Structure formats: C-alpha cells, structure tokens
C-alpha cells in the first residue's frame, strides 16, 4: 500500500532503485513502455520538437502552457555558464513539493534534501552524454518520508549545436512509515484470505521498490505456425513469406514477458531481410503498402517496412529508431545474412546505431570563410586613411555616419569585439 503525494500522479510499472540510463544504451531512456507515464510523454514531446535537428529549439518549448507535465517540470538555463545554471521555470507542483518560492533563481539555492535536488543533480550527465537521460530511485525527503521518484532530463539548444538549456520532468510518491505500512499489509492480507481470488488478466498494481505482492502470472507466449524464428527462409520464398516471418517474430516480442533484447534483435533481423526482399520485388512491395494504407517515404524508406512488421499502432518513437537502425545497415551495405552480427557488434547497441545514422544524415558543416575573406582583404587597396591609432589588431571595426557633405564621419572605433569584426570580415565574401 502506498500513499501518493497530492502534487504527483501514480508511477506505474516496475522500477529499479538507484538506476539511470543515458545515450549509450541500446534503448530509449529506461523509463517504461506504458504511454501513460509522465516521463514517457515528456520524452515523446521532446522528440516531436526535434524537427530533424540535433536538439529541439528552446524557442519551441513553453512549459507554462503544458498542462500535462508542466507543473512537474523545471527549465535550467546554461547560457551564462554551467557552474551555477539559472532556473528559468519551476512548475507549481514541484515548487510546492520542494517548499520554495519564486525567490529561488539558481541551482545553488536548491535545498540539498529536496526532490528538486534529485532532478538537478543529474544535469552534468546531459552535458557529457548530449542526449536525454532517465533515472529512478528512492530517498528520504524533507518531511522524513521515503519517496520514490522517476524523472527525465532533456537537452535544448538556442543555436542547434550548443546545449544551453535543460528541461527536466519528475514524478513521485511518498510512502507511509514502516509501522503504518505493516498494519495496512496485515489488514490487506486478511481481506485477501477472505475474498475469492479472481483470475488475473494484468500485472499486480504494486510497482518498483514499493512492490508488496507477487506479480500476476503472465500468459504463455503465443504459438506460431513457423517453429524456427531464428532460421532463414528458403530461396524460393515470396515477399509475403518474409513479412509473415518478421511478423511472427514481432508477435513473439509483443507477448514476451520481459521483451528481451534477443527477441527484439531477432525481429529487426527479419525486418531487414523483408526490406531486402522488397527491393527485389518492388511491385509486390507497392501492393503491400497500398493494402495497408502506407506510402513510401523517400527520406525514411525503412519506416514503412517497420510499420508493416510491428504495426502502425506501435510506439512512434521506437518505430523511428528501428527504421534508423535498418537504414544505417543499408547505408553500410550490410547483407541480410550479416545483419545479426552487425547489430550485435554495434557500439552502443541500437542507440549507437540511431546516433550514427542521424549524424550521417546531418548536412556537412559549411566551411569557415574567415581565412579566405581575410586574405582577400589583405590584397585590397585602402579606400581611405584615418588618423586613428591602429593598435595591435590586424583588422579594426569603425562606426561612421553620413556627413552633411556626402562624406563619412568616423565616430567610434569598436574595441574588444572580435566576434563582430570576424562577422564583418566574412560578410565581404572573400
């Protein structure tokens, strides 16, 4: 039995104390697969703001108008340095739980034993990993109660390159003291002995470190017509056979009690084989897409493949990541027979392949024109000379206004502005 704090929703599913995930894992942040979870919805919101960029733009984030998880969130501003980030936004529920008011403006002012400190303590991991991280743990809060919490931190950028903002969302619940918990458990056990047990169709309600009951029995995996999901198809197999084989693996993944990595990798392996078969039978593949209401995607050709295998109702974020994995294998000319080894040996697992594929898609950085422009300026004849001390800088930025006689009147020298000077040099076009 648990006592949820009024400012936070119930945390569903199994949890592990003192755990965290980062961009190096082979799955998205380990914050659960139940889409009702606050941190999952926050992660999906972050993904929806990417729009093909390395990080979402901070201009697209408006936490005050996110009714779902905005009250449980905090926005950190690193634009003035990472030593003591500023707190740009602190949601009402998190503020009330932390017992702070609007006077708190920086991380250094966060109470050390507060829930907010559990969220902000992880911010350097974002800077190091350059990817969202999820975490969950248990600690004794300011009121002396054991508190279970799950959270996620997500990077944002003002220039699509530098992580200068971090948005965090956290959900929590407090537990009653041990004596009360023991009494409640005894009362509940007595009630269970007196009440006939109904057949269970879902896992027990207890979650994470607070779990008090044994989990409900899982249904046995469904049996498939194909007894060898690891085996290859015959050489004369048709495109529909490859799809059926991949879907059988997907069904095994769906009903698996632990959704093991082996089941996932086997599914992706057969999805890649199906993609290769589709290349050899474009007309048959087009018919399949039409039958299922899908359209080919030139920029993401593996997305329809994954949707055919896993189903269009599957989590969109995972569909996108799996499509990236297949596309990266194709980009590297991996043969279907070698895909399993390619996936198993990938540094960082699925996450590593997703990052590599997105990096490969990213347009090449534009060459810096500063040196070329500066060299050109060195060869130009001066158009005027002004009686102002040149100083030690090779190029100097002057500010002038139009004079009454049609000439330019120099009114100031712009000192200590290397950024402006370099920008002016580049604007000459070299």
QUIMOSUL-V459439 format. One record per helix or strand of 3 or more residues. SS is the DSSP state (h for helix, s for strand). FROM is the first residue (numbers start at 1). TO is the last residue. If there is no record, write none. Layout:
ss=SS from=FROM to=TO
ss=SS from=FROM to=TO
//
This chain:
ss=s from=19 to=21
ss=h from=38 to=48
ss=h from=58 to=60
ss=h from=63 to=65
ss=h from=70 to=72
ss=s from=73 to=77
ss=s from=86 to=90
ss=h from=92 to=98
ss=h from=107 to=109
ss=h from=115 to=120
ss=h from=123 to=129
ss=s from=133 to=140
ss=s from=146 to=157
ss=s from=163 to=174
ss=h from=178 to=194
ss=h from=208 to=210
ss=h from=239 to=255
ss=h from=261 to=280
ss=h from=282 to=291
ss=h from=301 to=310
ss=h from=316 to=331
ss=h from=336 to=344
ss=h from=349 to=361
ss=h from=370 to=379
ss=s from=397 to=402
ss=s from=408 to=414
ss=h from=418 to=427
//
